[in-house]
């Protein structure tokens, strides 16, 4: 079944599909009309390579926007909360973090099967497996890495002691809850015997570091979630994908960034979603960490713990996708789902390799 069947024109067509569509253009049109976003027929196509939440570019007269929604149900509890994700971005925008403008939010799951939101379309480049020409010179490759490090510094410098941003999470106990939450998620989504999941969970709890400070954290901070200007020097126009954002230990973001950052001479994992950084000119992982820490002067000796946490969590999330694929719930992502058969164990091996580095 192709992706075109993810989009249907009318509600009447839903009964003729083998699985619920992701977009019903008739209902999207009604929602946009009620929100005062453009007019006339709606045209949509899927954008991005997200394997979890899904985004569509929506065009109609006087409107060029993006609709973001979760995958088809059933969904694990506390995941894919689009209403919360939209709310967080609306709080971050006035605090100086570049995010798309939230235009409308639909909490009613009856419209498209799950809640969703509509945001402004940001024109820019996302660096993944190819490099835009204007960012491909050695100096611009370095500047791209520096911009990624500097943007997470900017995020982690947001004041969380006042205003509505203080209510988006409970920073105390964040690391402990992460291990507990993802251990519980594994019990829900795991469909095969992978003893390393429980072994690493035990190791993470036994070696959990003391949090040195609390900040807003993105939760999925990597180069592939940054949109760069299409011209001129490397400049981050927007930070994307805020589903996992909360308050907590900022080294969780740094651990994820460095653990998933491709680097020449190190074994690749399935999660190196921006493989270009293994090419000459980009900062390496140690350089990224050093540039970040020049602003905060934290003790980074426990960074391998955070890198282990990042890849362990990624393995569990990936196994959820793999399980859905095996059940026939992800026909649109069959190649990725199949790759996870070996990819999840590789992520766990990579996590264990980081754990072995802890002093």
Secondary structure in CASP SS format (residue, H / E / C, confidence):
PFRMAT SS
TARGET T0000
AUTHOR 0000-0000-0000
METHOD secondary structure of the structure
MODEL  1
X C 1.00
X C 1.00
X H 1.00
X H 1.00
X H 1.00
X H 1.00
X E 1.00
X E 1.00
X C 1.00
X C 1.00
X H 1.00
X H 1.00
X H 1.00
X H 1.00
X H 1.00
X H 1.00
X C 1.00
X C 1.00
X C 1.00
X C 1.00
X C 1.00
X C 1.00
X E 1.00
X E 1.00
X H 1.00
X H 1.00
X H 1.00
X H 1.00
X H 1.00
X H 1.00
X H 1.00
X H 1.00
X H 1.00
X H 1.00
X H 1.00
X C 1.00
X C 1.00
X C 1.00
X E 1.00
X E 1.00
X E 1.00
X E 1.00
X E 1.00
X E 1.00
X E 1.00
X E 1.00
X E 1.00
X C 1.00
X C 1.00
X C 1.00
X C 1.00
X C 1.00
X C 1.00
X E 1.00
X E 1.00
X E 1.00
X E 1.00
X E 1.00
X E 1.00
X E 1.00
X E 1.00
X C 1.00
X E 1.00
X E 1.00
X E 1.00
X E 1.00
X E 1.00
X E 1.00
X E 1.00
X C 1.00
X C 1.00
X C 1.00
X C 1.00
X C 1.00
X C 1.00
X C 1.00
X C 1.00
X C 1.00
X C 1.00
X C 1.00
X C 1.00
X H 1.00
X H 1.00
X H 1.00
X H 1.00
X H 1.00
X H 1.00
X H 1.00
X H 1.00
X H 1.00
X H 1.00
X H 1.00
X H 1.00
X C 1.00
X C 1.00
X C 1.00
X C 1.00
X C 1.00
X C 1.00
X C 1.00
X C 1.00
X E 1.00
X E 1.00
X E 1.00
X E 1.00
X E 1.00
X C 1.00
X C 1.00
X H 1.00
X H 1.00
X H 1.00
X H 1.00
X C 1.00
X C 1.00
X C 1.00
X E 1.00
X E 1.00
X E 1.00
X E 1.00
X E 1.00
X C 1.00
X C 1.00
X C 1.00
X C 1.00
X E 1.00
X C 1.00
X C 1.00
X C 1.00
X C 1.00
X C 1.00
X C 1.00
X C 1.00
X H 1.00
X H 1.00
X H 1.00
X C 1.00
X C 1.00
X H 1.00
X H 1.00
X H 1.00
X H 1.00
X H 1.00
X H 1.00
X H 1.00
X H 1.00
X H 1.00
X H 1.00
X H 1.00
X H 1.00
X H 1.00
X H 1.00
X H 1.00
X H 1.00
X H 1.00
X H 1.00
X H 1.00
X C 1.00
X C 1.00
X C 1.00
X C 1.00
X C 1.00
X C 1.00
X C 1.00
X H 1.00
X H 1.00
X H 1.00
X H 1.00
X C 1.00
X C 1.00
X C 1.00
X C 1.00
X C 1.00
X C 1.00
X H 1.00
X H 1.00
X H 1.00
X H 1.00
X H 1.00
X H 1.00
X H 1.00
X H 1.00
X H 1.00
X H 1.00
X H 1.00
X H 1.00
X H 1.00
X H 1.00
X H 1.00
X H 1.00
X C 1.00
X C 1.00
X C 1.00
X C 1.00
X C 1.00
X C 1.00
X H 1.00
X H 1.00
X H 1.00
X H 1.00
X H 1.00
X H 1.00
X H 1.00
X H 1.00
X H 1.00
X H 1.00
X H 1.00
X C 1.00
X C 1.00
X C 1.00
X C 1.00
X C 1.00
X C 1.00
X C 1.00
X E 1.00
X E 1.00
X E 1.00
X E 1.00
X C 1.00
X C 1.00
X C 1.00
X C 1.00
X C 1.00
X H 1.00
X H 1.00
X H 1.00
X E 1.00
X E 1.00
X E 1.00
X C 1.00
X C 1.00
X C 1.00
X C 1.00
X C 1.00
X C 1.00
X C 1.00
X E 1.00
X E 1.00
X E 1.00
X E 1.00
X C 1.00
X C 1.00
X C 1.00
X C 1.00
X C 1.00
X C 1.00
X E 1.00
X E 1.00
X E 1.00
X E 1.00
X C 1.00
X H 1.00
X H 1.00
X H 1.00
X H 1.00
X H 1.00
X H 1.00
X H 1.00
X H 1.00
X H 1.00
X C 1.00
X C 1.00
X C 1.00
X C 1.00
X C 1.00
X C 1.00
X C 1.00
X C 1.00
X C 1.00
X C 1.00
X C 1.00
X C 1.00
X C 1.00
X C 1.00
X C 1.00
X H 1.00
X H 1.00
X H 1.00
X H 1.00
X C 1.00
X C 1.00
X C 1.00
X C 1.00
X C 1.00
X C 1.00
X H 1.00
X H 1.00
X H 1.00
X H 1.00
X H 1.00
X H 1.00
X H 1.00
X H 1.00
X H 1.00
X C 1.00
X C 1.00
X C 1.00
X C 1.00
X C 1.00
X C 1.00
X C 1.00
X C 1.00
X C 1.00
X H 1.00
X H 1.00
X H 1.00
X H 1.00
X H 1.00
X H 1.00
X H 1.00
X H 1.00
X H 1.00
X H 1.00
X H 1.00
X H 1.00
X H 1.00
X H 1.00
X H 1.00
X H 1.00
X H 1.00
X H 1.00
X H 1.00
X H 1.00
X H 1.00
X H 1.00
X H 1.00
X H 1.00
X C 1.00
X C 1.00
X C 1.00
X C 1.00
X H 1.00
X H 1.00
X H 1.00
X H 1.00
X H 1.00
X H 1.00
X H 1.00
X H 1.00
X H 1.00
X H 1.00
X H 1.00
X H 1.00
X H 1.00
X H 1.00
X H 1.00
X H 1.00
X H 1.00
X H 1.00
X H 1.00
X H 1.00
X H 1.00
X H 1.00
X H 1.00
X H 1.00
X H 1.00
X C 1.00
X C 1.00
X C 1.00
X C 1.00
END
